Amino acid sequence: MTNDVATDSELQKKSLFADQSAVRIAWDGLWKNNPALVQLLGLCPLLGVSNSVVNALGLGVATMLVVMGSNIVVSLIRHQVTDAIRLPVFVMVIASFTTCIELLMQAYTYELYRILGIFIPLIVTNCIILGRADAYASRQPVIPAAFDGFMMGAGFAAILVLLGALRELIGQGTLFSSMDLLLGPVAQNWTIVVFQDYKQFLFAILPPGAFVFMGFLIAIKNVIDKKQEEARKAQEPLSELGSKRVRVTGNI
C-alpha cells in the first residue's frame, strides 16, 4: 500500500513538471535564460529604477509577484481561452495583478510608490511577464507555471538588486540606504556607509551609468559561461582516454 502511494506520488510529480525538472526551471530562471542577462527583457525599468537597493528591491518584488500570479491564472484558464483571444486575455490578467500590487504599495509603501512612479503601472507592459504567460504558462499545469514565474521573477529581481547595489555603492558610497521605505521602521538603521566623506559619482546614479554596469554584468556572465564550456570540453577527451586505458590493460 505504501509503495503504491509512493509510486502515485512520483507519477504525480513527473506529470506536474512534465519534461522539465524543478532544478532545470530554477537554473533557467536564475542563470541560463535569465530574463535580464540573457533575454534582455524588461530593460526599461531595470535601467531606470536601479539607482539604489531599495528601489531595485521594491520593483523586483512587485514584478516577481505579478509574473507568478499571472502564470498561475493563465495556467488555470488555458483550456478555456482560444488562440484568437489569448493575448488580450493574458494582458487583462497581468493588468489585474499589476493594479493589485499598485494599490498595495499605495497602502503600505506610499513613499516608495511615489519614487518608483510610472514604472509600477508599466509592469503591465513588461515583456518578461507576457512572454512567460504565452510561451510557458499557457502550456503547462499550475505548479510548474507558478514555479517558473517565481524563478523568472527571482532572476530578474536578483539582477535588479545587484545592479542597484553597484550603482548605489559607486554613486553614493553607501548600501541599503532608506530601506525603511520598503521594510518599515525596523530597517531605519540598515544604511551601511562604505566610503566615509565620499563625493557622489553622478554618472553611476544616472541612467547612462546603468548601461555601463549592465554591460559589465553581461560580460562577466559570458566569461563564466565560456570557462564552464571549456572545462566541460576539456574533460570529455580525458574520460574517453581513461576508458581506453582500462580496455588495453584488460587485453594485456
Backbone bond lengths (Angstrom), bond angles and torsions (degrees), N, CA, C in turn:
res aa  C-N    CA-C-N  psi(-1)  N-CA   C-N-CA  omega(-1)  CA-C   N-CA-C  phi
1 M - - - 1.458 - - 1.520 110.79 -
2 T 1.365 113.84 -44.09 1.470 119.09 179.68 1.513 111.19 -64.43
3 N 1.369 114.94 -39.17 1.468 118.36 179.27 1.511 111.37 -65.56
4 D 1.378 115.55 -38.00 1.462 118.89 178.57 1.511 111.98 -62.72
5 V 1.392 114.61 -41.62 1.462 118.33 178.97 1.505 111.17 -63.84
6 A 1.371 115.69 -42.55 1.462 119.77 179.49 1.514 111.32 -62.93
7 T 1.364 115.33 -40.07 1.465 118.16 179.93 1.520 111.09 -65.55
8 D 1.344 116.33 -43.24 1.473 119.40 178.05 1.515 111.28 -61.04
9 S 1.350 115.63 -39.88 1.468 118.93 179.53 1.517 111.37 -63.72
10 E 1.346 116.25 -41.87 1.471 119.32 179.82 1.522 111.15 -65.33
11 L 1.342 115.98 -41.00 1.463 118.36 178.92 1.514 111.25 -64.62
12 Q 1.363 115.84 -37.29 1.466 119.26 179.65 1.517 110.42 -64.38
13 K 1.357 116.34 -41.80 1.457 119.13 179.10 1.515 111.25 -63.72
14 K 1.360 116.36 -41.11 1.455 119.48 -179.89 1.518 111.06 -63.89
15 S 1.344 116.71 -40.62 1.457 118.78 -179.05 1.514 111.42 -70.65
16 L 1.351 117.41 -33.25 1.462 120.05 -178.99 1.517 111.59 -66.12
17 F 1.310 117.20 -37.13 1.451 120.30 -177.73 1.522 112.79 -101.54
18 A 1.365 116.45 3.85 1.455 121.73 176.23 1.520 109.79 49.69
19 D 1.367 116.40 -130.66 1.460 119.34 -176.84 1.516 112.50 -91.35
20 Q 1.312 118.23 2.80 1.458 121.05 -179.39 1.520 109.47 -113.68
21 S 1.325 117.77 121.57 1.448 121.63 179.26 1.521 109.81 -77.20
22 A 1.336 114.22 163.30 1.462 119.29 178.69 1.520 111.10 -62.33
23 V 1.337 115.88 -36.52 1.469 119.46 179.80 1.521 110.57 -64.10
24 R 1.335 115.77 -41.51 1.463 118.86 -179.32 1.527 111.38 -67.04
25 I 1.339 117.00 -39.65 1.468 120.25 177.64 1.530 110.21 -62.09
26 A 1.343 116.01 -44.14 1.471 119.90 179.69 1.523 111.08 -64.75
27 W 1.346 116.73 -42.61 1.472 120.95 -179.80 1.529 110.79 -63.20
28 D 1.338 116.30 -40.59 1.463 119.88 178.54 1.525 111.33 -62.99
29 G 1.345 115.93 -45.62 1.464 119.25 -176.61 1.511 113.93 -68.49
30 L 1.343 115.69 -39.31 1.464 118.80 -174.33 1.523 113.14 -86.48
31 W 1.377 117.40 -29.23 1.462 117.35 -172.91 1.527 113.50 -137.05
32 K 1.333 117.68 -64.68 1.462 120.62 -167.99 1.522 112.59 -60.02
33 N 1.342 117.34 -47.75 1.468 121.37 178.53 1.521 110.87 -118.70
34 N 1.321 116.17 38.97 1.467 119.99 -179.89 1.526 110.02 -52.05
35 P 1.352 117.47 126.88 1.475 118.80 -174.88 1.522 114.12 -60.75
36 A 1.325 118.34 -27.51 1.467 120.69 -178.62 1.519 112.19 -88.79
37 L 1.346 117.89 -42.57 1.458 121.04 -173.79 1.522 113.58 -85.94
38 V 1.333 117.39 -32.28 1.467 121.18 -174.63 1.520 111.41 -107.36
39 Q 1.333 116.69 -53.40 1.456 119.52 -178.28 1.527 112.20 -78.29
40 L 1.340 116.96 -17.63 1.472 122.71 -180.00 1.527 111.42 52.97
41 L 1.343 115.43 46.12 1.460 121.82 177.26 1.525 109.72 -103.22
42 G 1.330 116.72 153.05 1.451 121.27 177.92 1.508 113.80 67.86
43 L 1.324 117.15 29.53 1.466 119.87 -175.91 1.526 112.79 -70.73
44 C 1.330 117.87 -28.46 1.467 119.60 -177.83 1.533 111.81 -59.75
45 P 1.355 118.98 -56.14 1.477 117.63 176.27 1.515 112.27 -67.82
46 L 1.332 117.36 -32.35 1.470 120.30 -178.93 1.522 111.27 -59.33
47 L 1.324 117.04 -43.92 1.456 121.05 -177.42 1.524 111.71 -84.80
48 G 1.323 117.16 -28.54 1.461 119.85 -175.13 1.513 114.41 -79.61
49 V 1.335 117.24 -29.16 1.466 120.44 -171.16 1.521 113.47 -106.81
50 S 1.322 117.99 -18.24 1.465 121.12 -168.99 1.522 113.39 -81.78
51 N 1.340 118.19 45.19 1.465 119.48 177.01 1.525 112.52 -92.43
52 S 1.334 117.13 -0.51 1.462 121.12 174.55 1.521 108.45 -157.27
53 V 1.327 116.59 162.36 1.464 121.06 -177.79 1.520 110.96 -65.95
54 V 1.336 116.69 -42.55 1.466 119.01 -175.55 1.526 111.37 -66.18
55 N 1.320 117.11 -40.25 1.471 119.48 176.87 1.529 110.94 -63.91
56 A 1.334 115.89 -44.64 1.465 120.12 -178.84 1.517 111.11 -64.26
57 L 1.340 116.78 -43.25 1.461 119.96 -179.09 1.529 110.90 -66.30
58 G 1.321 117.26 -39.85 1.463 120.39 179.14 1.509 112.13 -61.17
59 L 1.327 117.44 -48.99 1.466 120.45 179.77 1.536 111.06 -70.37
60 G 1.335 117.59 -35.10 1.458 120.38 179.78 1.524 112.01 -64.65
61 V 1.330 117.17 -45.23 1.472 120.31 178.85 1.528 110.34 -65.41
62 A 1.339 117.31 -42.18 1.468 120.43 178.96 1.530 110.89 -60.36
63 T 1.329 116.83 -44.27 1.471 120.68 179.56 1.521 111.42 -65.46
64 M 1.328 116.82 -40.60 1.463 120.65 -179.58 1.526 111.11 -63.14
65 L 1.337 117.82 -42.77 1.462 120.81 178.87 1.524 111.64 -64.54
66 V 1.338 116.45 -39.50 1.466 119.71 -179.55 1.525 111.24 -67.51
67 V 1.325 117.56 -44.99 1.467 119.33 -177.63 1.528 111.24 -67.79
68 M 1.339 117.30 -35.72 1.464 119.49 179.04 1.531 110.67 -70.72
69 G 1.337 117.47 -45.71 1.460 120.02 178.97 1.519 112.19 -63.55
70 S 1.330 116.82 -40.55 1.464 120.56 179.41 1.517 111.00 -64.62
71 N 1.328 116.96 -41.60 1.473 119.97 178.33 1.525 111.52 -60.83
72 I 1.335 116.92 -40.22 1.468 120.22 -179.68 1.526 110.62 -63.41
73 V 1.327 117.33 -49.21 1.471 120.56 -177.33 1.530 110.71 -66.79
74 V 1.320 116.97 -42.60 1.470 119.90 179.55 1.518 110.71 -61.68
75 S 1.334 116.90 -39.51 1.459 119.51 177.91 1.527 111.50 -65.62
76 L 1.332 117.45 -38.27 1.463 121.21 -179.33 1.527 112.48 -66.25
77 I 1.329 117.18 -35.41 1.476 120.18 -174.51 1.526 111.91 -102.45
78 R 1.330 118.13 11.11 1.464 120.18 -171.78 1.528 113.24 -63.82
79 H 1.348 117.54 -28.26 1.470 119.36 -179.09 1.529 112.26 -85.52
80 Q 1.323 117.51 -12.89 1.468 121.30 -179.23 1.524 112.59 -98.53
81 V 1.325 117.89 -9.47 1.467 121.35 -176.56 1.526 109.42 -106.43
82 T 1.330 116.38 125.17 1.469 119.93 179.22 1.533 110.40 -80.56
83 D 1.322 115.83 164.15 1.465 120.02 -179.03 1.523 112.05 -63.64
84 A 1.338 117.18 -30.28 1.466 120.27 -176.57 1.520 113.27 -65.48
85 I 1.347 116.76 -29.97 1.475 119.25 -175.63 1.526 112.18 -118.31
86 R 1.329 117.40 10.05 1.456 118.81 -172.14 1.532 112.52 -64.49
87 L 1.338 117.72 -42.07 1.467 118.95 -177.53 1.526 112.68 -65.95
88 P 1.362 119.51 -46.40 1.477 117.88 175.18 1.526 113.14 -59.34
89 V 1.329 116.68 -38.16 1.468 118.94 178.80 1.526 110.39 -65.76
90 F 1.339 116.86 -42.86 1.471 119.78 179.51 1.530 110.65 -61.92
91 V 1.324 117.29 -40.90 1.471 120.18 179.33 1.525 110.53 -64.50
92 M 1.332 117.26 -38.32 1.466 119.87 177.30 1.523 111.33 -63.46
93 V 1.317 115.98 -41.38 1.470 119.71 178.18 1.529 110.42 -62.57
94 I 1.327 116.36 -46.74 1.477 120.32 -179.90 1.523 110.91 -63.14
95 A 1.337 116.72 -40.87 1.465 120.49 179.50 1.525 110.95 -63.94
96 S 1.326 117.22 -35.90 1.469 120.17 179.37 1.523 110.63 -64.82
97 F 1.328 116.34 -46.67 1.466 118.97 179.30 1.531 111.25 -66.19
98 T 1.323 117.40 -37.80 1.465 119.98 178.48 1.526 111.06 -63.42
99 T 1.326 116.53 -39.93 1.467 119.98 177.60 1.527 111.30 -63.72
100 C 1.335 116.47 -40.66 1.464 119.70 177.40 1.530 111.32 -61.22
101 I 1.348 115.91 -44.95 1.471 119.66 179.15 1.520 110.53 -63.83
102 E 1.324 116.81 -40.18 1.465 121.14 179.78 1.530 110.89 -61.93
103 L 1.333 117.02 -44.34 1.464 120.56 179.55 1.530 111.18 -66.67
104 L 1.336 116.77 -38.59 1.468 119.49 178.47 1.525 110.94 -64.69
105 M 1.338 117.34 -40.43 1.463 119.93 178.90 1.523 111.01 -67.52
106 Q 1.335 117.10 -36.58 1.472 119.43 176.24 1.519 110.65 -63.27
107 A 1.346 116.64 -34.28 1.459 120.28 -176.90 1.530 112.95 -78.72
108 Y 1.345 116.76 -38.35 1.464 119.32 -170.63 1.528 114.24 -114.05
109 T 1.301 119.60 -24.78 1.472 121.18 -179.40 1.536 108.56 -135.30
110 Y 1.329 115.24 60.71 1.460 119.21 -171.04 1.530 112.93 -64.26
111 E 1.338 117.45 -41.54 1.471 119.74 -179.66 1.527 111.10 -62.95
112 L 1.327 116.88 -42.81 1.466 119.66 177.71 1.530 110.48 -66.06
113 Y 1.332 116.48 -36.99 1.471 119.93 177.23 1.524 111.00 -60.42
114 R 1.340 117.04 -40.04 1.466 120.27 178.97 1.524 110.88 -68.25
115 I 1.329 117.65 -36.62 1.465 120.29 179.41 1.532 110.92 -67.54
116 L 1.327 116.32 -43.32 1.474 119.51 -179.61 1.519 111.76 -70.28
117 G 1.323 116.54 -28.84 1.459 121.47 170.80 1.516 114.21 58.32
118 I 1.335 115.31 -128.15 1.458 121.80 -172.22 1.520 112.78 -67.73
119 F 1.341 117.65 -17.40 1.467 119.21 -176.35 1.531 113.19 -69.32
120 I 1.327 118.75 -21.99 1.468 119.94 175.82 1.532 110.58 -70.94
121 P 1.344 120.97 -53.84 1.477 118.73 175.70 1.524 113.25 -59.90
122 L 1.343 116.94 -29.59 1.463 119.32 -178.65 1.529 113.50 -72.57
123 I 1.339 117.65 -2.74 1.472 119.23 174.31 1.526 109.80 -58.87
124 V 1.341 116.42 -28.39 1.473 120.45 178.85 1.527 110.61 -56.34
125 T 1.321 116.79 -37.39 1.465 120.79 -175.19 1.522 113.02 -92.02
126 N 1.331 117.38 5.29 1.461 119.76 -178.64 1.532 110.01 -66.45
127 C 1.306 116.64 123.67 1.469 121.50 -176.03 1.522 111.99 -65.02
128 I 1.322 117.64 -26.44 1.464 119.97 179.91 1.523 110.34 -60.55
129 I 1.339 116.19 -45.82 1.469 120.66 -173.19 1.526 110.46 -69.53
130 L 1.319 117.65 -50.10 1.467 120.30 -179.79 1.535 110.45 -65.29
131 G 1.324 116.89 -37.11 1.455 120.54 179.58 1.518 112.49 -63.40
132 R 1.331 118.33 -45.00 1.457 120.81 179.51 1.521 111.33 -69.38
133 A 1.341 116.65 -36.25 1.469 119.26 178.79 1.524 110.58 -63.06
134 D 1.330 117.26 -42.94 1.464 120.88 -175.87 1.529 111.87 -80.57
135 A 1.323 116.66 -40.96 1.466 119.42 -173.32 1.522 113.11 -84.96
136 Y 1.313 118.71 -25.82 1.469 119.27 -174.30 1.531 112.84 -124.72
137 A 1.339 117.38 -57.27 1.467 119.91 -172.67 1.522 112.49 -62.55
138 S 1.331 118.07 -33.26 1.461 120.77 -178.49 1.521 112.64 -73.54
139 R 1.349 117.33 -3.40 1.470 120.99 -179.16 1.523 113.18 -122.91
140 Q 1.340 117.11 1.96 1.459 120.01 -173.15 1.524 111.40 -127.37
141 P 1.354 117.53 157.22 1.473 120.51 172.81 1.528 112.12 -63.66
142 V 1.331 115.48 174.82 1.470 120.43 -170.29 1.531 112.35 -64.98
143 I 1.336 116.78 -47.86 1.469 118.69 -172.98 1.539 112.28 -63.97
144 P 1.338 119.57 -49.28 1.470 117.65 176.17 1.524 112.53 -61.61
145 A 1.339 117.30 -36.74 1.465 119.53 179.57 1.526 111.30 -64.98
146 A 1.340 116.25 -42.69 1.468 119.81 178.33 1.523 110.92 -64.76
147 F 1.333 116.78 -41.86 1.463 120.30 -179.54 1.524 111.09 -67.10
148 D 1.325 116.31 -39.31 1.465 119.77 177.02 1.529 110.75 -63.20
149 G 1.336 116.53 -42.67 1.465 119.20 177.86 1.515 112.42 -62.55
150 F 1.341 115.92 -40.44 1.464 119.83 178.99 1.526 111.42 -64.27
151 M 1.336 117.03 -45.30 1.461 119.71 -176.47 1.532 111.48 -71.70
152 M 1.341 117.53 -38.70 1.463 118.93 176.64 1.531 110.68 -64.54
153 G 1.341 116.18 -41.58 1.470 119.51 177.22 1.510 111.77 -65.90
154 A 1.346 116.05 -38.72 1.465 119.41 179.05 1.529 111.04 -66.25
155 G 1.350 116.80 -39.38 1.461 119.53 177.64 1.514 111.98 -63.51
156 F 1.325 116.29 -42.00 1.465 120.15 177.73 1.533 110.60 -65.59
157 A 1.344 116.64 -43.83 1.471 120.38 -179.40 1.527 111.17 -64.86
158 A 1.336 117.27 -37.12 1.466 120.30 -179.23 1.532 111.12 -63.30
159 I 1.335 116.53 -44.91 1.466 119.20 178.42 1.522 110.47 -67.14
160 L 1.315 116.55 -37.30 1.464 120.71 178.29 1.533 110.92 -60.84
161 V 1.330 116.17 -46.52 1.467 120.25 -179.64 1.527 111.14 -67.88
162 L 1.340 117.41 -40.28 1.472 120.16 178.28 1.522 110.78 -62.11
163 L 1.327 116.53 -43.11 1.459 120.33 178.12 1.530 110.74 -65.30
164 G 1.336 116.31 -40.47 1.464 120.13 177.65 1.515 112.32 -62.85
165 A 1.351 116.40 -40.04 1.466 119.93 179.27 1.527 111.32 -65.01
166 L 1.342 116.80 -43.20 1.468 120.14 179.26 1.523 111.35 -62.78
167 R 1.335 116.17 -44.90 1.469 119.64 -177.43 1.530 111.47 -68.88
168 E 1.331 116.76 -37.93 1.473 119.19 179.17 1.522 110.88 -69.32
169 L 1.342 116.03 -39.68 1.469 119.99 -178.61 1.525 110.77 -65.53
170 I 1.324 116.90 -49.20 1.472 119.54 -176.70 1.524 111.20 -79.51
171 G 1.316 117.28 -30.07 1.462 119.64 -178.51 1.504 114.06 -80.06
172 Q 1.362 117.04 -37.97 1.452 120.15 -175.29 1.525 113.85 -122.88
173 G 1.348 117.23 -11.42 1.460 120.08 -179.46 1.507 113.86 77.57
174 T 1.348 118.41 16.29 1.464 121.82 -179.14 1.522 110.02 -130.02
175 L 1.327 115.35 170.51 1.464 122.59 172.73 1.528 108.44 -138.42
176 F 1.312 115.97 145.08 1.477 123.51 175.86 1.527 113.37 59.66
177 S 1.316 117.42 33.57 1.467 119.38 176.99 1.525 109.84 -75.57
178 S 1.336 116.09 144.95 1.479 124.09 178.16 1.520 112.97 59.10
179 M 1.329 117.95 31.16 1.461 119.80 178.76 1.523 112.11 -66.73
180 D 1.350 117.38 -17.01 1.464 119.99 177.93 1.530 111.80 -65.70
181 L 1.341 117.68 -19.61 1.457 119.51 176.35 1.526 111.69 -62.64
182 L 1.336 117.15 -28.54 1.465 121.39 -179.89 1.523 112.12 -103.28
183 L 1.338 116.80 -40.74 1.462 120.41 -171.51 1.517 113.99 -104.96
184 G 1.336 118.11 -2.07 1.456 120.31 175.98 1.518 113.74 89.68
185 P 1.352 116.51 -170.32 1.474 121.22 -175.08 1.517 114.30 -59.04
186 V 1.338 118.07 -25.66 1.462 119.99 -178.18 1.532 111.68 -62.40
187 A 1.343 117.57 -22.05 1.471 121.09 -176.37 1.531 112.82 -104.67
188 Q 1.324 117.58 17.43 1.473 119.80 -177.27 1.521 112.65 -65.51
189 N 1.314 117.08 -30.40 1.474 120.42 -176.42 1.521 112.77 -105.87
190 W 1.316 117.51 24.11 1.458 120.57 -177.53 1.533 113.44 -84.61
191 T 1.315 117.37 -7.10 1.462 119.72 -176.63 1.533 111.04 -64.71
192 I 1.320 115.58 127.72 1.463 122.04 178.02 1.529 108.12 -108.77
193 V 1.335 116.10 116.72 1.463 120.75 177.60 1.529 107.71 -89.54
194 V 1.318 116.70 102.78 1.465 121.39 -176.25 1.521 110.74 -78.70
195 F 1.313 117.27 -44.18 1.466 121.60 -179.57 1.533 108.89 -115.94
196 Q 1.322 116.50 115.07 1.460 120.78 178.64 1.535 110.50 -72.84
197 D 1.334 116.14 144.54 1.474 122.37 179.78 1.531 111.88 51.27
198 Y 1.308 115.51 41.17 1.469 121.12 -177.04 1.527 110.03 -83.21
199 K 1.319 115.92 130.46 1.465 120.28 175.39 1.531 108.38 -86.74
200 Q 1.306 115.93 128.97 1.463 120.64 -173.87 1.529 111.96 -57.86
201 F 1.348 114.65 139.90 1.458 121.82 174.50 1.531 106.35 -102.28
202 L 1.327 115.89 93.69 1.462 121.65 -168.91 1.516 112.42 -60.90
203 F 1.330 117.75 -32.92 1.472 120.90 -177.91 1.532 111.70 -58.69
204 A 1.337 117.23 -36.66 1.466 120.11 -178.64 1.519 111.55 -70.33
205 I 1.302 117.50 -29.22 1.462 120.71 -178.11 1.522 111.67 -80.19
206 L 1.324 116.96 -31.65 1.460 120.79 -177.40 1.536 110.91 -78.45
207 P 1.351 117.42 159.26 1.478 120.69 -178.52 1.524 115.21 -53.44
208 P 1.352 121.78 -37.27 1.476 118.77 177.03 1.523 113.25 -57.66
209 G 1.322 116.86 -35.15 1.462 119.80 176.25 1.516 111.63 -64.42
210 A 1.346 115.87 -34.90 1.464 119.34 178.72 1.525 110.86 -62.78
211 F 1.345 117.93 -37.89 1.469 120.72 177.32 1.524 110.75 -60.55
212 V 1.331 116.62 -43.34 1.466 120.57 -177.89 1.530 110.70 -65.33
213 F 1.340 117.40 -47.85 1.464 120.16 -179.28 1.531 110.85 -64.62
214 M 1.326 116.34 -37.97 1.471 119.31 178.76 1.526 110.48 -63.96
215 G 1.331 116.42 -38.90 1.456 119.97 176.40 1.515 112.00 -61.54
216 F 1.338 117.25 -40.77 1.469 120.27 177.78 1.524 111.11 -62.89
217 L 1.347 117.22 -42.96 1.468 120.40 -179.48 1.532 111.05 -62.37
218 I 1.332 116.72 -43.32 1.468 119.98 178.36 1.527 110.73 -63.77
219 A 1.337 116.35 -41.19 1.466 119.80 178.78 1.523 111.55 -63.26
220 I 1.331 117.48 -41.71 1.472 120.95 179.26 1.528 110.54 -62.62
221 K 1.341 116.23 -42.13 1.468 118.99 178.49 1.538 110.95 -62.91
222 N 1.323 116.45 -41.95 1.468 119.33 179.88 1.529 111.39 -63.51
223 V 1.338 116.69 -39.07 1.471 119.87 178.41 1.523 110.86 -64.22
224 I 1.337 116.66 -43.62 1.477 120.22 179.66 1.524 110.14 -63.22
225 D 1.339 117.06 -45.08 1.475 120.00 179.18 1.521 111.30 -61.09
226 K 1.347 116.99 -39.98 1.463 120.57 -179.27 1.521 111.26 -65.63
227 K 1.333 117.11 -42.01 1.467 120.40 178.66 1.524 111.33 -64.83
228 Q 1.352 116.71 -39.39 1.463 119.45 178.42 1.526 110.96 -65.80
229 E 1.333 117.02 -38.65 1.462 120.50 178.83 1.525 110.90 -66.58
230 E 1.347 116.99 -41.37 1.466 120.44 177.83 1.523 111.26 -64.37
231 A 1.341 116.43 -39.66 1.464 119.47 178.70 1.524 111.06 -65.77
232 R 1.342 116.43 -37.98 1.469 119.70 179.19 1.523 111.50 -66.00
233 K 1.356 115.52 -41.79 1.465 118.94 179.27 1.524 111.37 -68.28
234 A 1.336 116.86 -34.24 1.466 120.07 -179.84 1.520 111.96 -67.42
235 Q 1.334 117.87 -27.44 1.459 120.68 -179.00 1.519 112.24 -80.19
236 E 1.323 118.56 -25.04 1.465 120.99 -175.53 1.537 112.57 -62.79
237 P 1.356 120.66 -49.50 1.480 119.62 178.01 1.508 113.32 -61.67
238 L 1.357 117.16 -33.98 1.447 120.69 -179.33 1.520 111.05 -65.03
239 S 1.335 116.64 -41.11 1.471 118.68 179.71 1.519 111.06 -66.37
240 E 1.376 116.85 -39.65 1.457 119.34 178.50 1.518 111.02 -65.58
241 L 1.382 115.74 -41.35 1.458 119.49 179.38 1.520 110.66 -63.16
242 G 1.332 116.07 -39.30 1.450 119.86 179.58 1.508 112.09 -61.79
243 S 1.325 117.13 -41.34 1.460 119.83 -179.55 1.515 111.05 -67.76
244 K 1.359 119.52 -34.74 1.455 122.10 178.36 1.522 110.70 -66.25
245 R 1.333 117.59 -39.06 1.460 120.53 -179.71 1.523 110.39 -62.75
246 V 1.313 116.29 -37.16 1.465 119.26 179.48 1.515 109.73 -64.62
247 R 1.357 116.89 -42.26 1.459 119.20 -178.85 1.525 111.21 -67.16
248 V 1.366 117.90 -41.18 1.463 120.93 179.23 1.517 110.52 -62.10
249 T 1.323 115.87 -45.55 1.461 119.59 179.40 1.524 111.27 -60.88
250 G 1.351 113.97 -38.86 1.460 117.69 -179.63 1.521 111.68 -64.91
251 N 1.352 117.04 -38.70 1.457 119.86 179.52 1.522 112.39 -65.14
252 I 1.352 114.79 -38.47 1.459 117.78 179.85 1.529 110.28 -64.93
